[in-house]
Amino acid sequence: MSERDYTEETKEMQKSEAEDKDDDEYEKICMICRRPESVTGPMMNLPNNIYVCKDCMQKSFDAMTNGDIDYSRLMNIPGVQFLNIGDMEQQIPKKQKIKKKKPKEEKAPLVDIHNLPAPHKIKASLDEYVVGQEHAKKAMSVAVYNHYKRVATGTLDDIEIEKSNMLMIGPTGSGKTYLVKTLARLLDVPLAITDATSLTEAGYIGDDIESVVSKLLAAADNDVEKAEQGIIFIDEIDKIAKKRNTSQRDVSGESVQQGMLKLLEGSDVEVPVGANSKNAMVPLTTVNTRNILFICGGAFPDLENIIKERLTKQSAIGFGADLKDKYDKDKTLLSKVETEDLRKFGMIPEFLGRLPIVFTLQGLSEEMLIQILKEPKNAILKQYQKLLAIDEVKLEFTEGALSAIAKKAMKKDTGARALRAIIEEFMLDIMYEIPKDDSIGQVTITEEYIENTGGPIITLRGQEVPAIEDRA
């Protein structure tokens, strides 16, 4: 045997040993019923890494011994094929494998109660990334702190602490998803972000309700114990409101809300591993949602009109009545929301009862947009400054330019998302031209450039930077 053949054979052996070691971390799956080893018990190990549980093996023997079928005749019938072992050699994808539970180990909480940051520290961390929304950050910090205290303490005594599921209401681009992402990153827990628009009642085209838990399981690397202490954020929750004036079955509205009740409150649910819906070829595992924190968010369009109608209901006639246009220009109208308004919008009472913490996010003002541009740790301007710093070019924005960008974003009415689109448009030519010329040392974006009445100020290396009074 040559040295090259010996090296290749050694590599193959090492690769095979690594795969065997990796497989030891995951449960065996029955190739017939697709149930994991933790549910079925010990399995029969057939050639080509095929596993069959005792129940399926017994059923197969019963069918063969008790039936009156002459299998020898079936061999000659066209179109009838027996199971070919070679067809079953394909391994289950890793994303559909379930991690084994570690024996003789207590279920340790992901967040240690002694190291869990206090609410004011959680809010201070959120302040570094999220501008404004003081009430929302405060409410979220307290709810998360109480939730993980509940998870860590478990059932120490007879007093059982209820879940702190949340409902966030705010216009598009106000920072709902960004708040949740930042929170999960700070706490270092598994997070699944899903959209309620694709959810339907079981049996209809779309994602099953259990798919939201399946995504959390995937985020936890198919570790059930880790997933049972994670966070699920369901966006666009207002899209599953009850449909009005419809004679057809409401498969994506009220029925989805009813199906989610057991998830929100906490129960054992069978979820598909690595897929959005249950079918014969997908392994299933059981996840307990008792310690999973659910955060729902939505824009709830036209909710302000419902609130306004309730507040002006008593303003029909009389000297003490409110004027009907009193709340037309009230920017904090959304914060006056009550359960009655959400019920009128189309959310069922049982669903709202499982989301005890309700808070609102304000629409962004021009001043807040300017802050978002330059103050957070990963502000958009800081990202572009870092990109150009790699080319050894300094990037600056004048105060007038920031104000002009904010005004353009306000007209788009899509919140903070509009800022990125506007800056991408104006930075395109600069990012294209800068790498061509090594003599450029600094670029200053001016108000005139944003308003298309002038250009940016280009300063070459070695030149003095011109004094601009309103520079950021």
Order of alpha helices (4+ residues) and beta strands (2+ residues): alpha-alpha-beta-beta-alpha-alpha-alpha-alpha-beta-alpha-beta-alpha-alpha-beta-alpha-beta-beta-beta-alpha-alpha-alpha-beta-alpha-alpha-beta-alpha-alpha-beta-alpha-beta
